[in-house]
Amino acid sequence: MTVMRYQQALAAAVRDEMLSDNSVVYLGEDVEQSLRGVSAGLSKELPGRVRDTPISEAAFTGFATGAAMAGARPIVEYQIPTLLYVAFDQIVNQAQKIRMMTGGQTKVPVTYLFPGSGARLGLAGQHSDHPYVLLAHMGVKTLVPATPEDAYTLMRAAIRDDDPVAVFAPAACLHRKGEVNLSVGAIGKAVIERKGSDVTVVAVGHLVHEALRVAEEISDRLDVEVVNARSIFPFDWQTVRDSVKKTGRLVVVDDTNRMLGLASEVVATAAEEYSELFRDPPIRVTRAEGAVPFSIELEKAIVPSANDIRSALERFLDSSSDRKE
Amino acid sequence: MVSLQQEEVVKAYTSMRLIRAFEELVVQLVNSNEIAGVTHEYIGEEAVAVGVCAALEADDVLTSTHRGHGHLLARGADPAKMLAELLGRETGLNRGRGGSMHIADVSLGIYGANGIVGAGVPFALGAAATPTESGKTRVAVAFFGDGALNQGVLLESFNLAAAWNLPVIFCCENNGYAVTTPLAKSMPVTPVERAAGFGIPGQEVDGMDVIAVAEAARLAVDHARSGKGPYFLDCQTYRLVGHHTAERTMNLTYRTQDEIESWATRDPLLVATEHARHAGIPSARFEAADAEVRERLASSLDIAREGAVPKAESALDYSYSSPIPMRWGRA
């Protein structure tokens, strides 16, 4: 166990994997100087294995695909989360489908790292998205680590995985500090961050911490269980179901647009498969359906917050017959 | 003009004949609905794949296009497994998961045909930047059509390959049309000028002449392998058939019968036999090659037809390197 900040944990994971496996390479925009802090110092320590690319997201994403097929394990850094859109064909229509389309002739072990995803007060319309659901929707293994330990263990798991894996590090998590067990994590596993018996809150990324804060604040009135989803695809359906079986209530907190987001999928699955477990209807806390405007008050109005989580939970207080009081 | 050895000419002819006959067979099978969907035939362009592949070594890599059958056959893929793939069989090269549009033989360094114009090109760069297990330089050939010359990812790849001095051959199969749109309508410069704008040397090549293509490809491969960076080939060729098998039903008028007939006089198979005549190779060698190809394809089709159809419950297989929970779309 060691205490690290989230961003340091990502960097440590990358460094540890690069030191243990010569086939791991790191590319992206301004990665030699490490504008994003994840590859800091590596271009000197491992010459030739950290490479600045031109601003050509489609080409360097496709480059990684070919390198992976030829035996490398590239990590591709996207300086801004929405650069995903520029590289979209190369990820979802190329890298992700190649294994299936070739009948398993090859593998594409690439890690796509988005080291500052989501809104962070003032980045405006084109830099504030947190687009993890798009890749999950297309079947790309998609991780959103919430804690420094998630960041370290899941980044290592992503690099070691033989398929394309996207890692979205929420901008609002980068400076969090926490204990890190220096091991390799498991893709596809959620973790219960706080045990509770009245309501299950499934949250993603920085909203896990908001949910934990709210859970403490209202702990005298509601006993909230907080599930850190962290693996968006594959998703840990069993952990959510087991939790709802215990609590009978569900709030899903998802920092993407309401329309067809992760929250919708979790609630729909619950409704279809175990509606009999519910004491109250499930609630989604998501972004609004619009893009993020610049002015801070407007941005805050769009993205989900601790207040939104609190309001959602308080709705159960109004309706619940067996709440703590 | 003939600098290839006699045996190489016969070999190149045989390879081109195999591609031609394979494509003619594919057209029949599409028309009889034995092959689903549409396919894009390489008829008329055979000299490009065969000439270029003659210059490659075993560890080299190529990326293909939507018109990819010729690249695979020229590199030595098994026509029986290719036909099984087009028939959607479990015994196909891609186990029936790829079809014509995504056919690949990764064991031969072929990183796949591709359904998106230009999209496979950057794979060639990544492969070229990754040495072989023995540490040898791997040359990668990116095949693409003239239509791809206006695709963003291709232009980015030109730049990236030049900036990083990668051993990549950019091989433009310039058949004059992006489906129905003539090249001149979409581009104010020649392909070689465009490549030059990215700092990539190149040349125009008679893409109907397998010997001319092979010579240019050797020069290009030597250039790349010796550390001089990427090289561009503008192989001027012509598809003697439609963009895809369905075009014959569409009454399109983007090219004239005269134009097609005039290119047909330079059919790469005719050009090769002309070379052979000058080199004194007896025509019996070609007749024997034709017969050999006919027999090989007939038995390949028999083998392909015997292949099992994949089981419906295997539709999600091969999606991931190890099984993960995947849900079906029905309750």
Interface residues (C-beta under 8 A of the other chain):
Chain A: T53 P54 S56 A58 A59 F60 T61 G62 F63 A64 T65 G66 A67 A68 M69 A70 G71 A72 P74 D89 Q90 N93 Q94 K97 I98 R99 M100 M101 T102 G103 G104 Q105 T106 K107 P109 G139 K141 D161 D162 D163 I187 G188 P234 W237 E272
Chain B: V61 T63 G92 L93 N94 R95 G96 R97 G98 H102 A104 D105 V106 S107 Y111 G112 N114 G115 I116 A119 G120 V121 P122 F123 A124 L125 G126 A127 A128 A129 T130 E133 R138 A140 G152 V153 E156 S157 N159 L160 A163 D317 Y318 S319 Y320 S321 S322 I324 P325 M326 A331
